[in-house]
Amino acid sequence: IPNVSFSFYEYLTSPQFTKLQIPGNWVYVTGGSKGIIIYRKGINYNNIDGSEDFSVLDRNCSYQPLNADARVSVEANNVIAIDSSCGSTFYIGTGTRTGGPATLPLKSYRYTYDPTNLTLFIYN
């Protein structure tokens, strides 16, 4: 998967991101190689900086990533992302491959979360 340099803030108080305040929800955003999935895993009260609360994954499928169609989309179950061109599936909580020809997980990006200001800083 191509390495793309970027950094941006998402504000969970913005209307398009308020659903990320609730665990189990996700959104697509522009960035990375072929777009990004931000998934709200849960609230970890033992981790003050919130670094285990989210999963931030590139939508570029790890199987033949240079293929123009190698892009995953979250299924209706809100847990699995699938690349419709090759059939590879991934768990959006971690990016782990769950099926199909892909052998590698989805690319994960770093982030910091400020739970006081509901701000997510995503970077690579």
N, C-alpha and C positions, 0 to 999 in steps of 0.2 A: 504494500500500500504506500503510495507516494507520501513523503514526509512534507507536510505543509506547515509553515510557521504562521501562527496567529495568536491573538489574545483578544478577549472581549468580555464585557459584563452583561449579565442578564439579571433583571430586577424582578423578583417573584411577586412584586406588587403591580407590575404591568399587566393589563388585562389578558394578553396572550400567554402569560406565564403563571397566573394565579393558581392554576390547577397543580403546579409543582409544589405548592404548599402542602398538598395531601399525598401521603405515601401511596404508591401504586400507579401514579399518573406519569405521563411522558409527553414530550413535545419534540418536534423536528425544528432545527435551526440551521441556518446557513453557516458553512465553515467546514474545515477539514478538507478531505479529498472529495467526497461526494455528499456532503451534508452530515449533520450530527443528530444523534438521538440523546436527549437528556431524560433520564429516568429517575424518579424520586423513589429510592429504595425504602427509606424509613427514617425514623428519628432515632439517633443513637445518643442517648442521654449521658453515656459515659465518655463521649468524645466531644469535648467542648467546641472544637473548631468545625465540627460537622463534616469532617473529611470522609466519613463512611456513609453519608446520607444519600449520595447520588451515584449514578453510573453515567459516564459521558463517553459515547461510542461513535466512531465513524461509521457512516452508512455503507461504505465501500466493502463489499464482500471480500473475504480473504481468499476465496477460490477464484483464480484468474482475475485479479483486481484491476488489470488494465483493460479488461473488456468493458465497453461503454455501458452495458446493461448490468454490470455487477454492483447492484445497489439493493440493500435490504430495506424492507418496510415492516413495520410492526403489525402483527396479525390482530384480529378482533379480540383475541384472548388477553391482549395487553401484556404479554409475558415473553412471547417469542417473536423474533424478527426473521423474515425469510427473504432469500434472494429468489425471485420467481424465475430467473433465467437458468439457474443451476440446481435449485431446490435445497441449497444449504440453509440450515436453521441455526439460530443463536438465541441464548437466553439474555434478555436485555438487562438483567440485574448485574451481570458480570461480563457479557460479551462471549461467554463460553459457547463453543460449537456444540449443538445438540443433534445434528443430523446432516445428511447430504455429503457431497464430495469434499467440502472444505475440511482441512485438517487443523487450521489455525483459528484462534478466536478473532473477533472483531477488534480493531485497533481502539485502544482506550486512551482518553486524554485526561490530563491533570486539571484539577480545579481547586479553588478554595471557596468556602462558603461562610458567609457572615450571617448567622441566624438572627442577630439583633436587627440588622437592616434588610434581611431577606435578599441578600445580594450574592450572586454566584459569579465568580471570575473563572473563566475557562481559558486554558492556554496550552500551547505545545512548544 
